[in-house]
């Protein structure tokens, strides 16, 4: 004779609870994906998106190509990084808000860029971005100023573009406006302050960001350096009626000098930094 055991009450109750939970889970809508909202609070700033037209102009200002590595400081919704990647550049965003990092990663995947861009959850002041050839940002003026010393240590020629806010005494090399919104471009200058030895004399240079002045001494004659300017590692200035241009390589400069119809080469070695 077969004996049929009746289910225990506790087992029945557990089964009913499981069925109820399963039914409730099916009835619940899927969690809504995070969507950033303008003016939401961040670590140091509130978030506002940069209009796409201005993103395009910023990357145009920096002349971004497939040879560049673009790093966006405070990358928000990721649009600058994504736009740079569409131009063929390597691109990374540094963003403190982990929800924004996930949102940007999803947005990149939707554009077919999964694995081609990177978004990092990190603090701007504690992150190394020295490999960038182009730095983009939309931060507040005080944040720009705090970052300025770090930016000035980047490789000469690195292009830096900011939406809306400048960097104080460091005047931009160029500005552009789109629909009333401004983009600023700086090119990180080489460090040339110091005393340089030339075959024909001595060149003393003082530097204020990309602007330079000083004196050129040849024999008993000393003339002022005027119209001096740096564009990355490229230097230009006038002295004694001649126009000098050249490329800075650490403690050396090599280039050409033009005086009237005469052109010749010049070089200099720095033996003392100011």
C-alpha positions in Angstrom: 0.0 0.0 0.0 1.3 3.5 -1.0 1.3 6.0 1.8 0.8 9.6 0.6 2.3 12.1 3.0 0.6 15.5 3.4 2.8 18.5 2.9 4.0 20.1 6.1 2.5 23.5 6.9 5.9 25.3 6.9 6.8 23.9 3.5 3.5 25.0 2.1 3.9 28.5 3.6 7.4 28.8 2.2 6.3 27.8 -1.3 3.4 30.2 -1.2 5.8 33.0 -0.2 8.2 32.2 -3.0 5.3 32.2 -5.5 4.1 35.5 -4.2 7.6 37.0 -4.4 8.0 35.7 -8.0 4.7 37.2 -9.0 5.5 40.5 -7.4 8.9 40.6 -9.1 7.3 40.0 -12.5 4.8 42.8 -11.8 7.5 45.3 -10.8 8.8 47.4 -13.7 12.6 47.2 -14.4 14.7 49.8 -12.6 15.0 53.0 -14.6 18.4 53.8 -15.9 20.2 56.8 -14.4 19.7 60.0 -16.4 21.7 63.1 -15.4 19.9 66.3 -14.8 21.2 69.8 -15.4 22.3 71.7 -12.3 22.7 68.4 -10.3 25.3 68.7 -7.6 28.8 67.3 -8.1 32.0 67.1 -6.0 33.2 70.6 -6.9 30.7 71.9 -9.4 27.1 71.5 -10.5 26.7 69.7 -13.8 25.6 71.4 -17.0 26.1 69.9 -20.5 28.2 71.6 -23.0 26.1 72.2 -26.2 27.1 69.8 -29.0 27.9 72.7 -31.3 30.4 74.1 -28.8 31.9 70.6 -28.3 32.6 70.5 -32.0 34.1 74.0 -31.9 36.4 73.1 -29.0 37.7 70.1 -30.8 38.1 72.2 -33.9 40.1 74.8 -31.9 42.4 72.1 -30.7 42.7 70.6 -34.2 41.9 67.1 -32.9 42.9 64.3 -35.2 43.3 60.5 -35.0 46.9 61.1 -33.7 45.6 62.7 -30.5 44.8 61.5 -27.1 42.0 63.6 -25.7 41.3 63.6 -21.9 38.2 65.4 -20.7 38.4 66.7 -17.1 35.0 66.3 -15.5 33.5 64.4 -18.4 29.9 64.4 -17.3 27.6 62.7 -19.8 30.6 61.8 -22.0 29.7 63.8 -25.1 33.1 65.4 -25.5 34.9 62.1 -25.2 32.5 60.4 -27.6 32.8 63.2 -30.2 36.6 63.1 -30.0 36.5 59.3 -30.5 34.3 59.7 -33.6 37.1 61.8 -35.0 39.4 58.9 -34.6 41.2 60.1 -31.5 41.9 58.0 -28.4 39.8 59.5 -25.7 39.2 59.2 -21.9 36.9 61.0 -19.5 37.7 61.6 -15.8 34.6 61.9 -13.7 34.0 61.8 -10.0 30.3 60.7 -10.1 30.1 56.9 -10.6 26.6 57.2 -12.0 27.9 59.5 -14.7 30.7 57.1 -15.5 28.2 54.3 -16.0 25.9 56.6 -18.0 28.8 57.7 -20.3 29.9 54.1 -20.8 26.4 53.1 -21.9 26.2 56.2 -24.2 29.5 55.2 -25.8 28.4 51.7 -26.4 25.2 52.9 -28.1 27.4 54.9 -30.5 29.4 51.7 -31.3 32.5 52.9 -29.3 32.5 50.2 -26.6 36.2 49.4 -25.9 37.4 52.5 -27.9 36.9 55.0 -25.1 37.4 54.9 -21.4 35.6 56.7 -18.5 37.4 56.7 -15.1 35.9 57.4 -11.7 38.5 59.6 -10.2 39.5 62.9 -8.6 40.9 65.5 -11.1 43.6 66.6 -8.6 44.8 63.1 -7.9 44.8 61.7 -11.4 47.7 61.7 -13.9 46.6 63.1 -17.3 50.1 63.9 -18.5 49.8 61.6 -21.5 47.1 63.8 -23.1 47.9 65.7 -26.2 44.5 67.6 -25.8 42.8 68.4 -22.5 39.2 69.6 -22.5 37.2 70.9 -19.6 34.1 72.8 -18.4 34.9 73.7 -14.8 34.6 76.7 -12.6 37.3 79.5 -12.6 38.7 78.5 -9.2 39.1 74.9 -10.3 40.8 76.0 -13.5 43.3 78.0 -11.4 44.0 75.1 -9.1 44.6 72.9 -12.1 46.8 75.5 -13.9 50.1 74.5 -12.3 49.5 70.9 -13.2 48.5 71.8 -16.8 51.6 74.0 -17.2 53.7 70.9 -16.4 52.3 69.1 -19.4 54.4 68.5 -22.5 54.9 71.7 -24.5 52.5 71.9 -27.3 49.6 70.2 -25.4 46.4 71.9 -26.4 44.0 72.9 -23.6 40.4 73.9 -24.3 37.9 75.3 -21.8 34.2 76.1 -22.1 33.2 79.4 -20.5 36.0 79.9 -18.0 39.5 81.1 -18.5 42.7 80.6 -16.4 43.3 84.0 -14.9 46.6 85.7 -15.9 47.4 83.0 -18.4 45.8 84.6 -21.5 44.3 82.2 -24.1 46.1 81.8 -27.4 42.7 81.9 -29.1 39.0 82.2 -28.4 35.9 81.3 -30.3 32.2 82.0 -29.6 29.2 79.8 -30.6 25.7 81.1 -29.8 27.0 83.4 -27.1 29.1 80.7 -25.4 32.9 81.0 -25.4 35.7 78.4 -25.9 39.2 79.2 -24.9 42.4 77.6 -26.3 45.8 77.5 -24.6 48.9 75.8 -25.9 51.2 74.7 -23.1 54.5 76.7 -23.6 58.0 75.4 -23.2 60.0 76.8 -20.2 62.6 79.1 -21.5 63.3 81.5 -18.7 67.1 81.7 -18.1 70.4 82.7 -19.5 71.4 81.1 -22.9 74.8 81.0 -24.5 74.9 81.8 -28.2 78.1 81.5 -30.4 77.9 85.3 -30.8 76.8 86.3 -27.3 74.3 85.8 -24.5 70.5 85.7 -24.5 68.6 86.4 -21.3 64.9 85.5 -21.3 62.1 86.2 -18.8 58.8 84.4 -19.3 55.2 85.1 -18.4 53.4 82.0 -19.6 53.7 82.1 -23.5 55.0 85.7 -23.5 58.7 86.4 -23.3 61.1 89.4 -23.1 64.7 89.9 -22.2 68.0 91.0 -23.7 70.5 89.9 -26.3 74.2 90.8 -25.6 76.8 90.6 -28.3 80.2 92.0 -27.4 79.7 95.4 -25.8 76.2 95.8 -27.3 73.0 94.8 -25.5 69.6 95.1 -27.2 66.1 94.3 -25.9 64.1 91.3 -26.9 60.7 92.3 -28.2 57.6 90.6 -29.7 58.6 87.4 -27.9 56.2 84.6 -27.9 56.0 80.8 -27.5 53.6 78.4 -29.1 54.4 75.1 -27.5 58.0 74.4 -28.2 58.2 77.0 -31.0 59.8 80.3 -30.1 59.8 83.7 -31.9 61.3 87.1 -31.0 63.0 90.2 -32.4 66.3 91.6 -31.2 68.6 94.2 -32.8 66.5 94.4 -36.0 66.7 90.7 -36.6 63.8 88.1 -36.3 64.6 84.9 -34.5 62.6 81.7 -34.6 63.4 78.2 -33.4 62.4 75.0 -31.6 63.0 74.6 -27.9 64.3 71.2 -26.7 64.8 71.4 -23.0 68.0 73.4 -22.5 68.7 73.9 -26.2 67.2 76.0 -29.0 67.9 75.6 -32.7 66.4 77.7 -35.5 66.8 80.5 -38.0 67.4 84.2 -37.9 66.5 86.8 -40.5 68.0 90.2 -40.8 66.9 92.1 -43.9 67.5 89.8 -46.9 70.0 87.7 -44.9 69.1 84.4 -43.3 71.2 82.2 -41.2 70.9 79.5 -38.5 71.3 80.1 -34.8 71.5 78.0 -31.7 71.6 78.5 -27.9 72.3 76.4 -24.8 70.8 77.4 -21.4 73.4 77.3 -18.6 71.3 79.1 -16.0 67.5 79.0 -15.2 65.7 82.0 -13.8 
